Amino acid sequence: IICNYNFTDAKVDKTYRKHLRELAEKNGKKYVHSLLKDVDEVSYKKLYPNDLKRVVRALEVYKLTGKTIGEFNARNRLYEAPYKIYYFVLTMNRTELYEKINSRVDIMLKKGLIDEVENLKSMGCTRNMQSMKAIGYKEILGYLEGTISLDEAIYLVKKGSRNYAKRQLTWFRKDKRAIWVNEDDFNCRSEIVEYIINKFKAMQ
């Protein structure tokens, strides 16, 4: 709402979609996924071959617009919002941020992440479901299925979480409305809160 996203402008090419699905049936999903490598390397690295729906959509967007799906989403769907908004982005030293992310993953594991994924698996949830492709779920599921070790799964969860944080910061940098607040410039959280409140009042 505050960004006034318009999802109705997304173009569709049903014929091309059908063609890609037929290619997947004939040559395999990995083949269709490989087509991304030359036109959208970000999606190629981000998406799994089995995520055919998103792979097809990424290829479709490039064919129709000449842009990667990331560029299409970022540049074509952001319109002037009818609201006056302010939002503050908290940041810190990159090394410290990554250490906190790693620590957060350790806490998630101690609080039962593996049991949570195991319960979902026992309920019939599979890696083909979108909900099971979330960071943390897909890696632990790989461990439970025996395709990777627990240490490797934990490493991948931490790596995926750090990369996600990096993408979030990249997204905010593209938005001129973002007001950046470096936590390293303050002694405690209360100082940060006071700064944000005073900054907000000054902009009224």
N, C-alpha and C positions, 0 to 999 in steps of 0.2 A: 504494500500500500504506500509506504513512505517513498519508495523508489519509483512508483508508478510503472511497474513492469507491464509490458503488453505481450502476452504469450500467443495472441491470435495472429500475429504477423508471420509466424513460422511457416515457411513454404513446405509443400509436400510434393514428391514425385513418386506416385504409386507404381508407375512402370519401372522406374529405376530400383525401387525397393524390391519389387518382385524379382527383378533380374539378379540382384545381390543375394536374395534368399535362395534362388535357384542355383547360383554359383556355390553357395554354402552347402547345399545338398549334394551337388556334383563333385566339388573339389575339397570340401571341408571348411569348417569355420575358420581354421587357421589361415587358409588362403585368403578369405575375404578380409580377415584382420590384417594381413600383410599389405593389403592395398592402401592402408592408412599410412604406412611408413613414409611414402613419398609426398603425401599431401598434408598430413596432420600428425607430425611426430609426437606431439604432446599426448594426443588421444591414443596413438599407437602404443605408447609406453604405459598409459594410464589404464586402458581398457583391456580386459581379458578376452581372448578369442571366443570363449563361450558366451560372452555378453553380446550376442549377435544384434539384439535390438539397438543398443547404443552404438555399436560399430557401424551398423547400417545407417543410423541417423547422422553420425559424424560424416560419413562418406556422402550422404545425400545433401547435407548442408554445404559441403565444399563444392559439389557439382552445381548446385543452384546459385551459390553466392560467390564462389571463389575465395571464401574465407574459411578458416578453421572454425569448428563449433564454439571454441572458446572465444574467438574474436567476434563471432556472430552474437553470442549471448551478451558479451560485455558492451559492444558498441551499438547494436541494433535494437536493444530492448529497454534501454534506459531513457526515459523521457522526463520532461520537466514535471516535478511533482507539485500538486496543488497545496503543499504544506511547507511551512517554514520549520525546518528541523536542524538540530545540532546533534552530532554524535562524536564521542571521544574514543580514540583508539589508544589503548594502553600498550606500550612496548617497553622493551628492556634490552640489555646486552644479549646478543644472540646466543653466546655460550651459556649464560645463565638461563635463558629461556628454554634451550634444549635440555638442560639438566632438569629443569622443573617438569618438562614434558616426560622425560624418562622416569622421573620419580612418580609422576601421576600414573603411568602405566604399571609400575610396580605395585602401587596402592590398589589399582583396579584388579590386579591378579590376586592380591591378598584378600580382597573382598569377595572373591568368587567368580571372576570372569570365566574361568574354565568350566566351572559347574553350570554357569548360566548358558554357555554355548552348548554344553553337553545336554542340558535339558531341552533346549530348542531343537537339537539334532534328534533327540528321542521322540519329539512331537512331530517329526516329519519334515522339519525345515532343512533345505538343501542349499548348497552354494549357488544354485541357479536362481534362487530367490533374491530380489533386490535388497531385501532387509538383511540378508546374510552376507552381503558384499561390503558392509560397513567395516571401517578400520577396527581391528580387534576381533571381530567375529570371523572374518574370512581366514585370518592367520591361525587362530585357535582351532577353527574347524579343520584346517589342513593338518594340524597336529593330531587332532582326534581321529582323523581319517588315516593317519599313518604316513602321510606324504612328506612331512617335515618333522624335525625334532622340536621339542619344547623350546630349547634355547634359540633355535632358528625362528620359531614363531614369535617369541618375545622380541627378538631383534627386529623382525619385520613390522611388528606392531609399533615399536618405538620409531623406527624409520618412517613408516607411513604417517604417524602422528606428527613428526617433525616436518615432513614435506607438506602436510595439510596446513600446518601453521604458517609455513612459508608462502603457500598459495593465498591464504587469507590476507597476509600482509600485502602481497602483490595486488590483490583485489582492492584493498582500501587505498593503496597509493594511487590508483587510477581515479578515485573519487575525490574531487576537490573539496567536497563538503566535510571530509574527515578532519578532525582536530586531533593532532598527535600529542600524546602525553608520555614522556619518557620517565618511567618509574625510577631510573637511576638518578634523576635530578631531585628526588625527595628522600627524606629520612624515614618516613612512615606512611602508611595508608591514609591516615587522617589528614596529612598534608595534601595528599593527592585529591581527596574528596573536597577539601577546602578550596584548592586551586580550581577544580572543575566548577564548583558552585559560583565562585567569584568570576570566573571566565564567562559562565552562562549569564550571570546578571549583567555583566558589562556589554554583552551582545544584544540585550533587549532594547 
